[in-house]
Amino acid sequence: MKSKFAKRITTASRSFTRTILDLTSQNSIISFAGGLPDAALFPRENIEKHAKNLFETQDNRLFQYSNASGVEALKIEIAKKYTHALASEIMLTNGSQQGLDLVCKTFLDEKDCIVVEDPSYLAALGLFHMYNATIKAVPLHANGVDVQELERLFKTYQPKFFYTIPVFQNPTGYSYSLENRQEVVKIAEKYNVILLEDSPYEALRYDGKSTVSFADLLPKLTIALGTFSKTLAPDFRIGWIKAPQEIISALTLSKESTDLQNSKFFQYICARMMEKGELNAHIQKLVEYYRPKRDALVEALKRYFGESIEFVIPEGGMFLWVNFKKCADSMQLFDKAIKKGVAFVPGSVFFSDKRISSYGRLNYTNSTLEQIEEGVKALHSAYTEQ
Ligand SMILES: Cc1ncc(COP(=O)(O)O)c(C=O)c1O
């Protein structure tokens, strides 16, 4: 049967994070590997209250087919996140992962060039491969991308878009400075390249001030992706795209041919939580809960590893990107760490060329403070065995 599969499937590799998720769910391994929110915090009571209310106030049309772009009340709420955005510039997606897929479906022909950050989000890299895109990578630093290299790539390859995660990036936790954003905007305008801005973590800010998005700096050339997966619950599968209306119309065609529409039920719950300020209050709670976890991981890493590793403390999000300087290939450290009962994601999987890397991604939101301490201790024990 395999011989009948499309090339995009036979050449796709299984996501390494999925492998680790399977591994860690089977036994008592402490996992810094996933990108999961803490399930203990899902706002069950709010969800239950609004679900009940929907049953009491809506007739059966609640469960009928509707339009592909999403529930108006939710689009109105999401539009408020941007300066001067209209509800007609918003469409709902089944998570931002579907947003990425719809953008690829709408914009990419075989071999079209795109630019990604180096390193970048694993599942986006996998998706771009499935669309047989020509992928060029621009180095990412703690304050943003290498703008000279970005300009060279734009000029040489005229990419369809630049895929960027400018706030609390996955996997690095890095954020672009305002200066870096402004440089990127200048180059994007000069070469007429779309900025595909993916920002699932931006609401989880523990320190510092929020910065202006590409969607607000350059609305005519930005396709912005958002999601409620990290702030509400991933199972809602509600994400959104904000883009100029012409692009939204094209994306809506793609959405219709993919799955017709999102389920309305969760969209209404989400809209009501936003209208009543409950989502913002919940996000505040998450921030207060996750900040000590980030601090605990930073403190334990410093205490156990001292100068033998390097990392930048992220101002928010879910990840820490650690340079295990004494271990040229963190995949080897991963094998030893698993034996000691702790998992993380080796850096190489996040690079488009999958090169050997001394870096690793550590998630802190889905472990308890005790697990963070235990996990870092075990990781250090694996590291000193090198
Ligand atoms: C950068 C990035 N984009 C998109 C997604 C997909 O999120 P979802 O489809 O749950 O909205 C994730 C999930 O971890 C992510 O890290």
Ligand as a Chemical Component Dictionary entry (heavy atoms), coordinates in Angstrom:
data_LIG
# 
_chem_comp.id                   LIG 
_chem_comp.type                 NON-POLYMER 
_chem_comp.pdbx_formal_charge   0 
_chem_comp.three_letter_code    LIG 
# 
loop_
_chem_comp_atom.comp_id 
_chem_comp_atom.atom_id 
_chem_comp_atom.alt_atom_id 
_chem_comp_atom.type_symbol 
_chem_comp_atom.charge 
_chem_comp_atom.model_Cartn_x 
_chem_comp_atom.model_Cartn_y 
_chem_comp_atom.model_Cartn_z 
_chem_comp_atom.pdbx_ordinal 
LIG C1 C1 C 0 4.946  28.486 17.038 1  
LIG C2 C2 C 0 3.713  27.645 17.036 2  
LIG N1 N1 N 0 2.804  27.823 16.085 3  
LIG C3 C3 C 0 1.676  27.102 16.051 4  
LIG C4 C4 C 0 1.399  26.150 17.005 5  
LIG C5 C5 C 0 0.125  25.358 16.889 6  
LIG O1 O1 O 0 -0.787 25.689 17.875 7  
LIG P1 P1 P 0 -2.339 25.364 17.758 8  
LIG O2 O2 O 0 -2.586 24.676 16.457 9  
LIG O3 O3 O 0 -2.659 24.501 18.928 10 
LIG O4 O4 O 0 -3.021 26.679 17.803 11 
LIG C6 C6 C 0 2.315  25.934 18.036 12 
LIG C7 C7 C 0 2.058  24.897 19.060 13 
LIG O5 O5 O 0 2.837  24.553 19.883 14 
LIG C8 C8 C 0 3.509  26.698 18.053 15 
LIG O6 O6 O 0 4.438  26.545 19.011 16 
# 
loop_
_chem_comp_bond.comp_id 
_chem_comp_bond.atom_id_1 
_chem_comp_bond.atom_id_2 
_chem_comp_bond.value_order 
_chem_comp_bond.pdbx_ordinal 
LIG C1 C2 SING 1  
LIG C2 N1 SING 2  
LIG C2 C8 DOUB 3  
LIG N1 C3 DOUB 4  
LIG C3 C4 SING 5  
LIG C4 C5 SING 6  
LIG C4 C6 DOUB 7  
LIG C5 O1 SING 8  
LIG O1 P1 SING 9  
LIG P1 O2 DOUB 10 
LIG P1 O3 SING 11 
LIG P1 O4 SING 12 
LIG C6 C7 SING 13 
LIG C6 C8 SING 14 
LIG C7 O5 DOUB 15 
LIG C8 O6 SING 16 
# 
